[in-house]
Amino acid sequence: MSNNYLENIYYLGPNGSNAHNAMLKFLELSKINVENKTAKKSIKSALEVLENNTSSICVLPIENSIEGIVRETIGNFLNLNDEKIQIQGEITLPIKHMLLSSTQNKSTIRKIYSHPQALAQCSKYLYEKFPDAELKEVSSTSYAAQKVSQENDETIAAIANETCAELFNLNILETDINDEPDNKTRFYILGRNIENNENTGKTAIILSTKNHPGALCSVLQILSNHNINLTYLDSRPSKKKLGEYLFFMELDGLKKEKRVQEALDELMTHVDFIRILGSFKIYN
């Protein structure tokens, strides 16, 4: 793959979604030229197309500052058969939710559509302003806006962004309705072989510890001994045995750095399983 050309880039759509905006920002910052930009209806479908498209990447949400990790992304990523598909980069976007509708009168709203995380991120606002409204979960904020636009019903609204209001010709009834003003979402760029010439970045791994007291503490001590900052830690069931877990970690530093490589080598002798998920650039 050329470092400045890709055949395809996929993202969680439709157009106007936060993933769509993250994709555009990534292309701007990376200066990569892409032949085809394609929205996918689900995180799973966006990842599955990568296995048969070697000159392709996808942009998917991984963590929101309020709601935490997007388990659908990490779960489907780990289920891919091709371990050459790795995390190639990270980009973070501020999230500004707005209430959109075909009407200009908030008092007529009886039903509100949005992605589950967007609804959760605006739960206080919804409770105070629309306590009796029916909240309907859909696959993305942009699909919610698209649905409201197509139905042209003055009793329904969507929680989405300004791009969606422009794309689907909807009125912005209220802006900045997030419960927390500092709302951000991190996105992974997933694919193969995007060259990283930077000297700084992150490395993501997943591992399972040996079954004895203090096993996870030993892992964390190894990282500390090599002066490596652990920037993210999450556990997920191994799906093999009740009470058995895998630990997903992000480390400050690239695997080409001596201290990171030495830490990874030492970890291999202290855990039952370890897999490097990517060593990647931060594009912000």
N, C-alpha and C positions, 0 to 999 in steps of 0.2 A: 504494500500500500504506500502510495506517495504520502509524504508528511503533510502536503497541502492540498490533497484531493481525496474526496470520497465519492463513491457512487450513490450511497443512500444514507440519510439520517432519519431515524424514527423517533417519535415522541408521543407521549400520552395526549391525545387530542380530545375534541377537535380543535381547529385553529382558535386562538384566543386563550387557550389554557395557560396556566403558569408554566407548564413544561414547554409549551410552544414558545413562550417568551424567553425561557431559559435557553432553549435551543438557539434562538436568534442571537442572544447575547454571547453564547459560546462561539458561534461562527464568527461574530464580530471580533472577539478577543483573540481567537486562535488563528484567524485569517485562513481557515481551511475552506476550500471551494467544494461545494456539494452539488451533484447533478440532480438528485431528487430529495425533496423534503416531504415526508409522509407521516400523517397523523394516524395513530392506532387507537382502537377503542378500549384496549386494556393494557395493563402493565405486562401481563403474560404474553399477549400477542406481539408486543413490541420487542420482547426479549427473544421469543421463538424464531423470529425472522433472522436474527443475527447468526444463527447456527448454519444457515445456508447462504449467507451473504458475507463474504470475507472482507469486502471493502465497504463495510457499513458500521455505523454506531447508533446507539439510541440514548436519549436523554430522559431520565426518570427521577422522580422525587425519592429521596432516601430519608430525610429527617426534617421535621418542622420544629421550630424553636418552642412551640407551645404543646403540640400533641405528641412529639417524640418521633421515634423511628417509624418509617413506612414499611411494615412487615411484609406487605405484598411484594415490594421490590426485592428485598433481601431474600425472601423465601423462594421466589421464582428464579432469581439469579443463581442461587445455590443449587437449584434443581436442574440447571442446564447440563447437558452431557459434555459439552466442549469446554474444558478448563482453560483453553487459550483465550476465551472471552473473559476479559478482566476490566477492572475499573481503570479508565484511562484519564479521568479528570473529574474535577468537582467545581461547581459553580453555585453561588448563593444569591437568591433574589429576595428583596423585601416584598411582603405580601400585603396588599391593601384591598380589603374586601369592600364591595359596594352592593347596595340593594338596587336591582334593575327590574324594570317592568315596562310593558307597553302603555300602562297608564301613568298619569302624573299625580295620582291621588293615592296616598298610602292607605287611606281608610278603607279602600275597597279590597285590599289584599287579604286573602283567606288561606292561601297555600304558597309555600316557599320551597323552591328546589335548589339543591346544591350538592357538592361532594360531601361525604360524611365529615371529613376533617374541617372543611369550611364551616359547616353547621356548628361543629363543636367549638371552633375558634370564635364564633359569634354568639355563643349560647346565652351570655348575659344580655346582650342587645336584644336577642329574639325573645327572651323571657320578659324583658321590660316593655318592649314595643309591640310584640306580636304574641302575647301569651296564649291566644286561642287559635293561632294559625297552625295548619297541618304542615309538618316538615317532611319533605320527600327527598330521600337520598338517591343520587344518580352518580354515574361513573366519573364525571368531572364537572368543574364549575362552568366550563365553556359549553358542555352539553346542556347544562341547566339553562344557560342563557339562550342557546339555540332553541330549546324546547319552548321556552316562554315566548320567544319571537314567533315561532311557527304557529302556536296556538292562539296568539293575539287575544288573550283573555285578561280582562282587567282585574280579575280576582287572583291572579298568580304573579309571582315574582321569582327572581333568581338572585343568589349571592354569587357574584363573580367580580371580574376586574374591569377597568376602563376600556381595555382592548376589546372585550366582549361587547360592551355597550356600543362601541363604534362598529364592530363587525356585524352585529345583529340588529342595529338600529333601535336600541332600547333606551328608555329614559333612566337617568341616574337619580334615584329618589333620595338616597343618602350615601355619603362617602365615609371612609375610615370607620367602618362599623366593627372592626376587630375588637375583641375584649381587651387584648393587650396591644399597645401601639407598636412595640418592637417585635413584630411578627415576621419571621424569615423562614424560608425553606431552602434546604440544600438539595442539589440535584447531582446525580452521578452521570458521567458520560461513560457508557459501557461499550466495549468492542474489542478490536485487536490492533496492536502494533502502532498506536499513535506515539511517535518518538517524543520523549521528554528530555529536553536538553537543559532543564532547570537544575539548580543545585538545592532547591528546597521543595518540599511537598509532603505528602502523607503516604503511608503504607497501610493497607488493610489486610487483616488475617482472620482466619477462623480456626479454632482449636478445641480439642477436648482434653481435659486434664486427667491425670491418673487418679484413681479412686482411693485417696487417703486424705486425712486431715491436713489442711494447710496447702493443698495442691495449687489452688488459684493464687494464694498468697505467694507461693514460690515463683509463679509466673510473673507476677507483678514486681517481685524483688529483682528478678533478672533484668527486667526493663529499667528499673531504677538504677541498678548497678552500671548499666551502660548509658546512663543519662538520657533516657528516652522518655518523653512525655506521652502518656496515654491520653488521647483526646476523646475517645469514645469507647464505651464498654457496654455490651448488651448480651443477655443470655437467651437462648432459644432451645426448645426441646430437641433432643437428638432424633426423635421419632422411632428409636429402636427399643428404648426401655424407659418405663416411668421413673422420673426422678433423675434421668441422665441428660446432661445439657451440653450444648456447644456454646462457646464464647466468641462473639464477634467483636473485634477490636480494631480501632484506628490508632496508628502510631504517628507521632510527629517525626518525619524524616523519611528519606527514600532508601530503598533496599540497597542501592549502589553505595551508600555511605558505609564506611567501615564499621561504625558503632552499631548501625542497624543490622548489618549482615552478621556481625559477631553475636548480637542478641538473638537473631533468628536461629543461628546455628546452635546456640546453647539451649534455646527453647525446644528444639527438636529432640534433645536428650531427656527432657523433663515432662513431655506430654505424650499422650497416646496418638494424637493426630493433629497435624497442622497443615493449613493450605494458605498460600499467599493469594489474595484476591485482587491485588493490584498495587502498584507503586506509582503515584500519580501527581499531576500538577494541579494546583489550585488557581483557577482562572480569574478570580476577583481581584 
